[in-house]
Amino acid sequence: MTLNEEQIKVIKEQLFQQIANFPEEKREETQEYIAGLNAQQLEEFLIKNNLLGPENFESPSSVEGEPAQAQSSTQSCVFCNIVEGKIPSYKVGENETSLAVLELNPISRGHAIIIPKTHVSKNSDLPQKTFDFVKFMISKMQTILGTKEVRPFSTNIMGHELINLLPIYDNESPESPRKKATKEELEELQKVFTEEKIKEPPKEEKPVVEQKKEDFSKWWLPQRRP
């Protein structure tokens, strides 16, 4: 599948957002390079950097019953591919609606991302079980990492709504600089999370009542524009 103009625009904007914390000189150089990529070059760039597999550029029309536009959105989404196991990740938790993975470019040690398993584009559309999982992971991370706080904040990348869980050791914030984690650091953290015997509390049979979803809007990051 060849990317159309709208897809190119959206993907480039999300790439610009991802490099926002690069050193100024490197950021400007990278932005200039990305801005100059045509559709084919952008596809090759995404594949080369393990952001997309070649199979995701096949025509989506073969899947019956789903609009081509919706299939295109999910097939080109890095986070849908992570959920499906097409892109490797460092998983530290999971429930029926969401997956928790370690951030590859964390703000602080243990920075994780909650990825909804369905391609949800708005915070208001996230299922309640995702917010329950967020609370569970915050408690688990505080126990494992010994941090004074784990702060949630929302981001939206490639149209996929995400919830970041940021361990606070000092005065870290969503705007703090990021640093690429080594493979060894990520594997060590994943092992700690995997071996920790903290389980979600048993479910209790309660009357069905409408629950108010958690509002993480105060931690939403503004969409950056190049």
Residue frames relative to the residue before (quaternion, step in Angstrom):
aa qw qx qy qz dx dy dz
M 1.0000 0.0000 0.0000 0.0000 0.00 0.00 0.00
T 0.2977 -0.7423 0.5742 0.1749 3.54 -0.89 0.97
L 0.4753 -0.6752 0.4854 0.2873 3.55 -0.89 0.90
N 0.3241 -0.7255 0.5659 0.2199 3.57 -1.01 0.79
E 0.7398 -0.4391 0.2719 0.4312 3.56 -1.30 0.20
E 0.6590 0.5126 -0.3149 0.4514 3.59 0.96 -0.84
Q 0.6500 0.5093 -0.3143 0.4683 3.59 0.99 -0.83
I 0.6254 0.5375 -0.3317 0.4582 3.57 1.00 -0.84
K 0.6597 0.5215 -0.3035 0.4480 3.57 0.92 -0.95
V 0.6829 0.4936 -0.2862 0.4563 3.57 0.87 -1.00
I 0.6730 0.5010 -0.3015 0.4531 3.59 0.87 -0.96
K 0.6570 0.5032 -0.3191 0.4619 3.59 0.94 -0.83
E 0.6346 0.5267 -0.3346 0.4560 3.60 0.99 -0.78
Q 0.6682 0.4888 -0.3017 0.4727 3.58 1.00 -0.80
L 0.6202 0.5223 -0.3405 0.4760 3.59 1.08 -0.66
F 0.6270 0.5260 -0.3338 0.4677 3.58 1.01 -0.79
Q 0.6340 0.5300 -0.3258 0.4594 3.58 1.04 -0.78
Q 0.6658 0.5277 -0.2989 0.4347 3.56 0.99 -0.87
I 0.7394 0.3900 -0.2266 0.4999 3.60 1.09 -0.66
A 0.3431 0.7860 -0.4664 0.2166 3.58 1.28 0.13
N 0.7344 0.4153 -0.2328 0.4838 3.59 1.11 -0.63
F 0.3701 0.7053 -0.5065 0.3302 3.56 1.25 0.32
P 0.6034 -0.5006 0.4469 0.4308 3.61 -1.21 0.31
E 0.6555 -0.5795 0.3069 0.3746 3.58 -0.95 0.90
E 0.6854 0.4897 -0.3016 0.4466 3.59 0.79 -0.99
K 0.6816 0.4754 -0.2832 0.4788 3.58 0.92 -0.93
R 0.6289 0.5488 -0.3333 0.4383 3.58 1.04 -0.80
E 0.6747 0.4943 -0.2976 0.4603 3.58 0.88 -0.93
E 0.6456 0.5215 -0.3127 0.4620 3.56 1.01 -0.83
T 0.6805 0.4838 -0.2840 0.4715 3.57 0.96 -0.91
Q 0.6290 0.5333 -0.3324 0.4576 3.59 1.00 -0.78
E 0.6518 0.5157 -0.3103 0.4614 3.56 0.96 -0.87
Y 0.6481 0.5198 -0.3135 0.4599 3.57 1.02 -0.85
I 0.6824 0.4869 -0.2897 0.4619 3.59 0.85 -1.00
A 0.6430 0.5462 -0.3242 0.4279 3.58 0.94 -0.88
G 0.7135 0.4724 -0.2531 0.4514 3.58 1.08 -0.69
L 0.5169 0.6560 -0.4155 0.3604 3.60 1.26 -0.07
N 0.3085 -0.7140 0.5906 0.2149 3.57 -1.02 0.80
A 0.7712 -0.3749 0.2303 0.4600 3.60 -1.29 0.05
Q 0.6950 0.4706 -0.2828 0.4642 3.59 0.81 -0.98
Q 0.6616 0.5051 -0.3048 0.4628 3.58 0.95 -0.89
L 0.6367 0.5257 -0.3282 0.4589 3.59 1.05 -0.75
E 0.6283 0.5237 -0.3305 0.4708 3.60 0.99 -0.81
E 0.6655 0.5012 -0.2968 0.4667 3.58 0.93 -0.94
F 0.6284 0.5389 -0.3236 0.4582 3.58 1.06 -0.80
L 0.6668 0.5043 -0.2986 0.4603 3.60 0.93 -0.91
I 0.6637 0.4950 -0.3008 0.4733 3.57 0.96 -0.87
K 0.6576 0.5313 -0.3067 0.4373 3.58 0.90 -0.96
N 0.7490 0.3802 -0.2013 0.5039 3.57 1.04 -0.80
N 0.5107 -0.6935 0.3852 0.3315 3.56 1.29 0.50
L 0.4228 0.6894 -0.4788 0.3417 3.56 1.09 0.70
L 0.7876 0.0640 -0.0160 0.6126 3.54 1.29 -0.29
G 0.3371 -0.7291 0.5563 0.2128 3.56 -1.10 0.67
P 0.6381 -0.5475 0.3703 0.3949 3.60 -1.11 0.58
E 0.6244 0.5691 -0.3526 0.4024 3.61 1.03 -0.70
N 0.6221 0.5730 -0.3418 0.4096 3.58 1.19 -0.46
F 0.6510 0.4993 -0.3282 0.4682 3.58 1.26 -0.06
E 0.4355 0.6664 -0.4800 0.3686 3.56 1.26 0.29
S 0.6334 -0.5441 0.3869 0.3912 3.55 -1.20 0.51
P 0.3559 -0.7646 0.4977 0.2025 3.60 -0.82 0.94
S 0.4700 0.7305 -0.4176 0.2667 3.59 1.24 -0.21
S 0.5803 0.6182 -0.3714 0.3783 3.59 1.23 -0.34
V 0.6164 0.5270 -0.3557 0.4645 3.61 1.23 -0.31
E 0.3095 -0.7979 0.4924 0.1582 3.55 -0.42 1.23
G 0.8165 0.3139 -0.2171 0.4332 3.52 -1.13 0.74
E 0.7145 0.3749 -0.2588 0.5310 3.62 1.21 -0.05
P 0.4986 -0.6676 0.4530 0.3170 3.61 -0.77 0.97
A 0.5785 -0.6140 0.4136 0.3424 3.56 -1.03 0.82
Q 0.6333 0.5463 -0.3410 0.4291 3.59 1.01 -0.77
A 0.6636 0.4935 -0.3055 0.4720 3.59 0.98 -0.86
Q 0.6427 0.5142 -0.3274 0.4639 3.57 0.99 -0.82
S 0.6305 0.5442 -0.3319 0.4429 3.57 0.99 -0.85
S 0.6468 0.5376 -0.3170 0.4384 3.56 0.99 -0.89
T 0.7256 0.4305 -0.2546 0.4726 3.57 0.83 -0.98
Q 0.6506 0.5281 -0.3290 0.4354 3.58 1.01 -0.75
S 0.7269 0.4122 -0.2473 0.4905 3.58 1.08 -0.64
C 0.5438 0.6320 -0.3902 0.3908 3.60 1.29 0.09
V 0.4712 -0.6891 0.4851 0.2604 3.54 -0.75 1.11
F 0.7144 0.4846 -0.2676 0.4280 3.57 0.87 -0.96
C 0.5885 0.5266 -0.3684 0.4905 3.60 1.14 -0.51
N 0.6520 0.5117 -0.3077 0.4673 3.57 1.04 -0.78
I 0.6102 0.5291 -0.3461 0.4773 3.60 1.11 -0.64
V 0.6488 0.5202 -0.3115 0.4597 3.59 0.92 -0.92
E 0.7172 0.4425 -0.2425 0.4806 3.58 0.99 -0.87
G 0.5153 -0.6722 0.4020 0.3479 3.59 1.27 -0.06
K 0.4536 0.6938 -0.4476 0.3354 3.58 1.25 0.24
I 0.7325 0.2441 -0.1682 0.6128 3.56 1.27 -0.43
P 0.4682 -0.6937 0.4644 0.2897 3.63 -0.75 0.98
S 0.0284 0.7806 -0.6240 0.0237 3.56 -1.16 0.63
Y 0.4294 -0.6622 0.5439 0.2851 3.55 -1.34 0.17
K 0.1455 -0.8366 0.5263 0.0432 3.55 0.10 1.36
V 0.0792 -0.8084 0.5830 0.0183 3.56 -0.94 0.94
G 0.8075 -0.0039 -0.0113 0.5898 3.58 1.24 0.06
E 0.0223 0.8012 -0.5963 0.0433 3.56 -1.20 0.49
N 0.0224 0.7414 -0.6687 -0.0523 3.50 -1.27 0.54
E 0.7719 -0.3981 0.2163 0.4459 3.60 -1.22 -0.07
T 0.7602 0.3717 -0.2087 0.4903 3.61 1.14 -0.48
S 0.8234 0.2164 -0.0456 0.5226 3.58 1.12 -0.58
L 0.2357 -0.7416 0.6147 0.1291 3.50 -1.33 0.50
A 0.1886 -0.7697 0.6001 0.1094 3.59 -0.97 0.86
V 0.0233 0.7981 -0.5995 0.0561 3.57 -0.74 1.08
L 0.5394 -0.6110 0.4665 0.3436 3.55 -1.21 0.48
E 0.4685 -0.6512 0.5266 0.2813 3.55 -1.09 0.81
L 0.4156 -0.7268 0.4916 0.2395 3.60 -0.84 0.99
N 0.7549 0.2203 -0.1369 0.6024 3.57 1.22 -0.52
P 0.0239 -0.8777 0.4786 -0.0022 3.56 0.57 1.19
I 0.4805 -0.6115 0.5426 0.3175 3.50 -1.32 0.40
S 0.7862 -0.0086 0.0222 0.6176 3.57 1.07 -0.78
R 0.6838 -0.4885 0.3447 0.4182 3.56 -1.28 0.33
G 0.8049 0.2556 -0.2089 0.4932 3.56 -0.79 1.04
H 0.3457 0.7397 -0.4980 0.2923 3.60 1.28 0.08
A 0.0077 -0.8189 0.5715 -0.0514 3.57 -0.64 1.14
I 0.2795 -0.7394 0.5899 0.1649 3.54 -1.32 0.37
I 0.2574 -0.7264 0.6167 0.1606 3.55 -1.00 0.88
I 0.1011 -0.8036 0.5863 0.0170 3.58 -0.63 1.17
P 0.3572 -0.7061 0.5617 0.2414 3.62 -0.66 1.01
K 0.4859 -0.7001 0.4428 0.2789 3.58 -0.93 0.86
T 0.6838 0.3614 -0.2792 0.5690 3.56 1.27 -0.25
H 0.5447 -0.6349 0.4420 0.3238 3.57 -1.15 0.64
V 0.0529 0.8104 -0.5733 0.1084 3.56 0.16 1.35
S 0.2452 -0.8204 0.5049 0.1095 3.57 -0.73 1.05
K 0.7615 0.2975 -0.1828 0.5461 3.61 1.24 -0.22
N 0.5737 -0.6057 0.4356 0.3380 3.55 -1.08 0.79
S 0.6576 0.5373 -0.3060 0.4305 3.57 1.02 -0.81
D 0.6737 0.4913 -0.2918 0.4687 3.61 1.23 -0.37
L 0.4705 0.6745 -0.4518 0.3459 3.59 1.24 -0.05
P 0.4753 -0.6771 0.4733 0.3028 3.62 -0.94 0.80
Q 0.6336 -0.5496 0.3860 0.3841 3.56 -1.17 0.57
K 0.6235 0.5609 -0.3435 0.4227 3.58 1.04 -0.73
T 0.5833 0.5520 -0.3783 0.4603 3.59 1.18 -0.43
F 0.6758 0.4767 -0.2939 0.4793 3.59 0.95 -0.84
D 0.5995 0.5355 -0.3559 0.4766 3.58 1.12 -0.61
F 0.6506 0.5143 -0.3018 0.4703 3.56 1.04 -0.84
V 0.5977 0.5553 -0.3509 0.4597 3.58 1.07 -0.72
K 0.6629 0.5007 -0.3062 0.4650 3.60 0.88 -0.92
F 0.6475 0.5238 -0.3106 0.4582 3.56 0.98 -0.89
M 0.6871 0.4835 -0.2843 0.4619 3.59 0.90 -0.94
I 0.6009 0.5493 -0.3606 0.4552 3.60 1.06 -0.68
S 0.6641 0.4954 -0.2955 0.4756 3.58 0.92 -0.92
K 0.6602 0.5125 -0.3023 0.4583 3.57 0.94 -0.90
M 0.6739 0.5014 -0.2969 0.4542 3.59 0.92 -0.91
Q 0.6364 0.5220 -0.3376 0.4566 3.59 0.99 -0.77
T 0.6528 0.5116 -0.3075 0.4665 3.58 1.03 -0.79
I 0.7219 0.4587 -0.2491 0.4543 3.57 0.83 -1.01
L 0.7705 0.3815 -0.1885 0.4746 3.56 0.86 -1.00
G 0.3478 -0.7601 0.4867 0.2539 3.59 1.20 -0.37
T 0.3949 0.7270 -0.4701 0.3076 3.56 1.14 0.60
K 0.5580 -0.6368 0.4181 0.3292 3.57 -1.12 0.61
E 0.7997 0.0127 0.0249 0.5998 3.57 1.20 -0.51
V 0.1252 -0.7261 0.6643 0.1260 3.54 -1.29 0.48
R 0.1709 -0.8355 0.5207 0.0413 3.53 -0.42 1.27
P 0.2536 -0.7737 0.5580 0.1604 3.64 -0.73 0.98
F 0.1132 0.7655 -0.6326 0.0302 3.55 -1.15 0.61
S 0.4214 -0.7386 0.4860 0.2019 3.52 -1.08 0.82
T 0.0017 -0.7475 0.6638 0.0256 3.51 -1.26 0.62
N 0.1989 -0.7564 0.6087 0.1336 3.54 -1.26 0.39
I 0.0262 0.8048 -0.5877 0.0794 3.55 -0.53 1.21
M 0.8364 -0.0024 -0.0650 0.5442 3.55 -0.80 1.10
G 0.6848 -0.5095 0.2768 0.4414 3.57 1.08 0.76
H 0.6036 0.5319 -0.3615 0.4713 3.60 1.26 0.21
E 0.3444 -0.7544 0.5264 0.1876 3.57 -0.59 1.17
L 0.0596 -0.8017 0.5942 -0.0228 3.57 -0.88 1.03
I 0.1956 -0.7408 0.6218 0.1622 3.56 -1.25 0.42
N 0.2514 -0.7639 0.5824 0.1184 3.55 -0.67 1.17
L 0.1578 -0.7475 0.6363 0.1076 3.56 -1.13 0.71
L 0.0823 -0.8435 0.5301 -0.0266 3.54 -0.26 1.34
P 0.3012 -0.7473 0.5634 0.1829 3.62 -0.52 1.13
I 0.2065 -0.7786 0.5841 0.0995 3.58 -0.87 0.99
Y 0.0906 -0.8014 0.5910 0.0148 3.56 -0.59 1.19
D 0.7873 0.1487 -0.0524 0.5961 3.56 1.09 -0.77
N 0.7256 -0.3423 0.2707 0.5320 3.57 -0.13 -1.30
E 0.1793 0.8141 -0.5312 0.1512 3.58 1.05 0.77
S 0.0438 -0.7749 0.6303 0.0168 3.55 -1.21 0.61
P 0.6928 -0.4684 0.3273 0.4399 3.62 -1.22 0.19
E 0.6891 0.4749 -0.2786 0.4712 3.58 1.18 -0.49
S 0.4500 0.6963 -0.4544 0.3259 3.61 1.24 -0.04
P 0.6167 -0.5611 0.3948 0.3859 3.61 -1.15 0.52
R 0.3233 -0.7235 0.5792 0.1916 3.53 -1.22 0.59
K 0.1234 -0.7741 0.6164 0.0749 3.53 -1.25 0.48
K 0.4842 -0.6775 0.4704 0.2918 3.57 -0.85 0.94
A 0.3243 -0.7478 0.5511 0.1785 3.57 -0.82 1.04
T 0.4527 -0.6713 0.5091 0.2920 3.58 -1.08 0.68
K 0.6519 -0.5047 0.3919 0.4084 3.55 -1.26 0.39
E 0.6448 0.5349 -0.3145 0.4463 3.57 1.00 -0.86
E 0.6485 0.5182 -0.3161 0.4593 3.60 0.96 -0.85
L 0.6792 0.4975 -0.2848 0.4584 3.56 0.92 -0.95
E 0.6579 0.5067 -0.3073 0.4647 3.58 0.97 -0.85
E 0.6414 0.5245 -0.3211 0.4587 3.58 1.02 -0.81
L 0.6678 0.4918 -0.2967 0.4734 3.58 0.95 -0.88
Q 0.6380 0.5307 -0.3266 0.4523 3.56 0.95 -0.86
K 0.6401 0.5288 -0.3179 0.4578 3.56 1.01 -0.83
V 0.6420 0.5224 -0.3205 0.4606 3.58 0.97 -0.85
F 0.6759 0.4862 -0.2934 0.4697 3.58 0.90 -0.91
T 0.6676 0.5216 -0.3000 0.4384 3.57 0.95 -0.88
E 0.7210 0.4517 -0.2479 0.4634 3.57 0.97 -0.86
E 0.5620 0.6093 -0.3930 0.3981 3.58 1.18 -0.43
K 0.2816 -0.7977 0.5170 0.1306 3.57 -0.67 1.12
I 0.3137 0.7114 -0.5614 0.2834 3.55 0.56 1.18
K 0.0893 -0.8217 0.5628 0.0090 3.54 -0.65 1.10
E 0.5827 -0.5564 0.4513 0.3836 3.51 -1.24 0.46
P 0.5569 -0.6166 0.4300 0.3532 3.59 -1.01 0.75
P 0.5806 -0.5960 0.4106 0.3730 3.61 -1.07 0.66
K 0.5057 -0.6584 0.4698 0.3002 3.53 -1.08 0.75
E 0.2171 -0.7633 0.5962 0.1217 3.54 -1.03 0.84
E 0.4472 -0.6713 0.5201 0.2808 3.54 -1.06 0.77
K 0.1015 0.7952 -0.5863 0.1168 3.54 -0.48 1.22
P 0.6075 -0.5335 0.4203 0.4120 3.59 -1.18 0.45
V 0.4907 -0.6561 0.4845 0.3065 3.55 -1.05 0.75
V 0.0783 0.7751 -0.6207 0.0883 3.54 -0.70 1.14
E 0.5401 -0.6145 0.4609 0.3439 3.52 -1.14 0.61
Q 0.1777 -0.8022 0.5657 0.0700 3.55 -0.75 1.09
K 0.4094 -0.6966 0.5350 0.2467 3.50 -1.04 0.81
K 0.3985 -0.7377 0.4943 0.2293 3.55 -0.76 1.03
E 0.5684 -0.5838 0.4566 0.3571 3.52 -1.17 0.63
D 0.2519 -0.7643 0.5768 0.1403 3.54 -1.05 0.80
F 0.0743 -0.8058 0.5875 0.0093 3.54 -0.46 1.24
S 0.3053 0.8095 -0.4721 0.1692 3.57 1.24 0.23
K 0.6240 0.5581 -0.3607 0.4111 3.59 1.06 -0.59
W 0.7034 0.4055 -0.2647 0.5204 3.55 1.28 -0.28
W 0.3714 0.7249 -0.5079 0.2803 3.58 1.17 0.20
L 0.3497 -0.7139 0.5638 0.2241 3.53 -1.01 0.80
P 0.4638 -0.6641 0.4925 0.3183 3.60 -0.91 0.80
Q 0.5066 -0.6283 0.4903 0.3289 3.55 -1.08 0.72
R 0.2874 -0.7670 0.5512 0.1590 3.55 -0.69 1.06
R 0.1588 -0.7662 0.6157 0.0931 3.50 -1.07 0.67
P 0.5091 -0.6565 0.4537 0.3226 3.60 -0.93 0.86
